[in-house]
Amino acid sequence: MNLRRWPSLLSGFLSLLVLSPALASDEAILPDRRVQLNEYRSAHVQAVLQEDIESVVSPYIENVRLIPPYHGTVFGRANVRSYYSAFFERFDVLEYRRDELKTFSQGPRLIVIGRYALSLATVGHAQVHEITGSYMDIWENVPDKPLGLMTHVWNTDTYPAVADELRFSSVPSVQTAFEAHVPVSGSLSFELAALNRLHEVAILQHDDKVWSQFFAEDAVLLANQHGLLQGRPAIDAYLADHVKEMPVFEKLDIRNDEIDDAGRYVIEYASHIAIWRNGESSGVNTGKNIRVWRREPGGALKMVCGIGTYD
């Protein structure tokens, strides 16, 4: 958890593109679905560049969940439309690029992860801000129907100078960390609740050795304010350095507000409240995460992909 007072340690977007080519997908994607995903990516980039709100919003399902960085979670297509309207009113988008890295095929869900680069300027100002980061799209994959975008989340590689401007008070949003969590009422919710408690302990104790065991050997971590990490060796090295720069956490609460059981895979919509101190500085942070878990042959749940960002 790199709080805003701790700078990012990774190199930039271009070096990540060189070091991280497209990753192999878990399962074959049906040709028509691949065509739809490619068409969406191209159309989305053009719609953002043209500030075409209706074209940006059209792929979303009615009860979409939008998870932007430095802003609360936005639920529902109407509110998502308000988000983009506020965004385009405040910023001029000068350049935008998306590069898909991997697609997880999970029966009723398709999960696409990738990298983006964005150049923008506050309306009426000449200064250009370069923002890079990672994204995850979760698609509703129903046979004989077009794909519907259920969830869109993205983060940034560093804390941007315009972070405060990325908060729009006029847009209805929710800090999910303050909302009700999933009741522990079945085997899967019980298992994830237990994993979250151990996750809290590992972070509170700055124990990277335990923390790293949550990840599968082929995991991809889209780390907030850091960048993309592929495979356990890279994730282990990142966590070993990361715990050294973390503050003292006086209290940490990790919870989930939705569990999407897709069979062998589980999509967990999680959030956290962190009360921290570092020297004379202290504060409270909230954030949200999506964790994609896979049931391994031995029965354990291991994380194959994760992304997070702050409210």
Salt bridges, closest charged atoms under 4 A:
ASP26 OD1 - LYS102 NZ 3.38
GLU54 OE2 - ARG81 NE 2.89
GLU62 OE1 - ARG77 NH1 3.88
ASP99 OD2 - ARG97 NE 2.60
GLU100 OE2 - ARG34 NH1 2.91
GLU100 OE1 - ARG41 NH1 2.89
ASP137 OD2 - ARG98 NH1 2.93
ASP137 OD1 - HIS152 ND1 2.70
ASP157 OD2 - ARG115 NH2 2.62
ASP164 OD1 - ARG167 NH1 2.60
GLU191 OE2 - ARG295 NH1 2.82
GLU200 OE2 - ARG197 NH2 2.57
ASP208 OD2 - LYS209 NZ 3.34
GLU217 OE2 - ARG232 NH1 3.58
ASP218 OD1 - ARG294 NH2 2.93
ASP236 OD1 - ARG232 NE 2.98
GLU245 OE2 - HIS242 ND1 3.32
GLU250 OE2 - ARG277 NE 2.93
ASP253 OD1 - ARG197 NH2 3.74
ASP253 OD2 - ARG255 NH2 2.91
ASP257 OD2 - ARG65 NH2 2.72
GLU258 OE1 - ARG65 NH2 2.92
ASP260 OD2 - ARG109 NE 2.64
GLU268 OE1 - ARG291 NE 3.14
GLU296 OE1 - ARG294 NE 2.74
ASP311 OD1 - LYS288 NZ 2.79
